[in-house]
Amino acid sequence: MGIFFTSSDNYPEYYKSLAVFSIAPPDKDVIPEGLLILDTKKTGKFSETECAQLFGYIAHLLYELLTEYNKYESKKKQKRLQEI
């Protein structure tokens, strides 16, 4: 776990439970594609173990999806350039 920072003055009023996951492959030192952020106005909605396993897995799947999409778009762009 790291340090959390927010510029929101109303943070305690609106966000009672928060989970943030890096969209990156497991066990790799890479720049993440982004963040998967889940929040709720109610406390105690996220079980730490379930949250880490389920949403961590989803974040890894999102990384794979984004990686494949970027490869597809890159190939599509190269093909268009070759046709010119």
Secondary structure as GFF3:
##gff-version 3
##sequence-region A 1 84
A	DSSP	alpha_helix	11	14	.	.	.	ID=ss1
A	DSSP	beta_strand	17	22	.	.	.	ID=ss2
A	DSSP	beta_strand	35	40	.	.	.	ID=ss3
A	DSSP	alpha_helix	48	83	.	.	.	ID=ss4
###
